[in-house]
Amino acid sequence: METVVSGIRSTGKLHLGNYYGAIQNFVKMQHEYNCFFFIADLHSLTTHPTPTDLHSNVRQVLVEYLAAGIDPEKATIYIQSEVPEVSELYLYLNMNAYLGELERSTSFKDKIRAQPENVNAGLLTYPVLMAADILMHRATKVPVGKDQEQHLEMARTFGNRFNRLYKQDYFPEPYAFNFSENLVKIPGLDGKGKMGKSEGEGNAVFLSDSPETIRKKVMRAVTDSGPTAENQPKPTEIQNLFDLMKVVSSEDTLTYFEELYNKCQIRYGDFKKQLAEDIIVATTPIRERIEDIAKNEAYLRQVNRFGAVKARESAQKTLKEVREIIGFKRI
């Protein structure tokens, strides 16, 4: 069975875009692949070296991924810092990562422009840590977005360089992987682009949002003054809301409002009220699971320990073999 590795950000609540995109793919993958999903708390230190509440953030992310469908019995979900072997492999790979190639990383250039007062070594070697996360489990498939493809290419470079240096065909080459070719893209409520927490609270509907919060957000969604001619194309902000309705509402509901729009009879207030109620129906089971899991400290400790043990079992095997290949032996 092929191995899949994917990192999970250690901050931020999950929103509909996460759920209908990456998370649903993760849920499907866990039944067909050997999956390792890790919460990347070490990575977070490159941009936030003194996080305000790292523990609570990591805990909440774990809760929400479990509520969204990750099964710790089928996939290995763990916290990155609980697997110290990752840091050791990171050290070994750093010895064969060159300054020039790290400085050419697009994400490094972007980050130093964004945080010129905090250009740290961890930021520079971020791709090496990512490579360690992947190579530690000798993964061949990595679900990544466009912004991470260069890092994945560097992971292949570091793995292949290790193989050449020590004349061993040890690390396999990891490649980008989309479990589904038809990824659902959820638009935001601000009429501009995709849903995301970086766009502001009003742009995204979070899985933990209460029904009242969802109603307020959707009713404030950007619209125009309405169509002025039958069957006219929808402007972006209106098409976004219809695209969102396509995901959460029934086909009959979508058809009803499409016909009203095409006949210039749509009332956006009614449309948004319906959309809000359909989002509430879609998210209520997840929100309730979030609330239940968050209260179950014993279960969270069990999941955390179980994930760390499974991840370390894989990591220790790799690290033992890497140390032997390098030449570290007891005297």
Phi, psi and omega in degrees: 000128181290151183258134177245134175234135176214137177272153178235129178300143185268004177226156174096137177283152179280141179239178183302325178298316176298314187295311184279352177258261188298317188294318179295329174293318178301317182298321178288319182300322187298342179272346187238346183227165173276096191260134172240114177246117183242143176273116194274069181287329176294317179301325184296336182288344180292329179252337179230076185296339177233072183298147184290322181205069186300316183300311181295322179297313180297317180300315182295321178297317178300314180302313187288324177292322176296316180296329182279353173127358176290127183256111182295348175278338183254322179244156175266110177248125187211166178265127187308316184289348179275000179240085186297341178300331178300316181294325179290317178295322176305317179298312182297318180293327178299329181294341181238023174251132189260144184306315183300316182290328178289321180291337179278353179301129181299319182293326177295316178299318179296318183292321182289336173286324183282329183224065184298341180275357184220059177267088186260168182296326178296323178295317179297318185262017177310315180297332180288320177296319177298319178298319179298319178302320185279309185291334180305323180258009178052046183287150175248346182230132182224112176289112181224154173273175181304325184289347181252000184295324178295321177297322180292321175299322178292325176298319176297318180299313182293320178295315179294324179295319176301313181301318181290316183300320185255009175052046179226136175270073190261302183276127174285163179273123177273143180230156178298146188217125170246115181296325179236133178286341183252067180292135179279126178253120184263121179283157178277174182271355183270001176081006186255312185197213185286159178288136180193146182291335181289345181274359180109154184302325183287345181281330191243147169258116182271151182297335181267000181296140176286160177306318181295320178296319179297316180300316181297317181295314183292321180293337177270359181301147184289130173224179177247197182276357178108161180293148180248354178213151181295141175060025179283150179299146180277138171293163187305315185295329178281318178300323178303315181292322176294323177296322178293319177297325179300330182277317190258344186255168176286160179296323179296319179296314179299314181299319180301312182284331174298318180294319177299318180297313183295337178263007182062030182247005185287141172245114187298331178299313178294319180300313183289327175299316179295316180300316180299315181295324179290324175296319179299316178299320183290326187261343184303314179300323180289316179301319180294323177292322177302312182296319181292313182294322181299333180274349187260080183298321181298318180295317180297319177297320180296313179299316181298313180295315182299316179295318180296319180297314181295318180293320181290328177300315177293316184293319181295322177298313179298314184293323177300316181289323178296315179299320179294320179296317180295323179119010175284113180221151177291141178267000000 
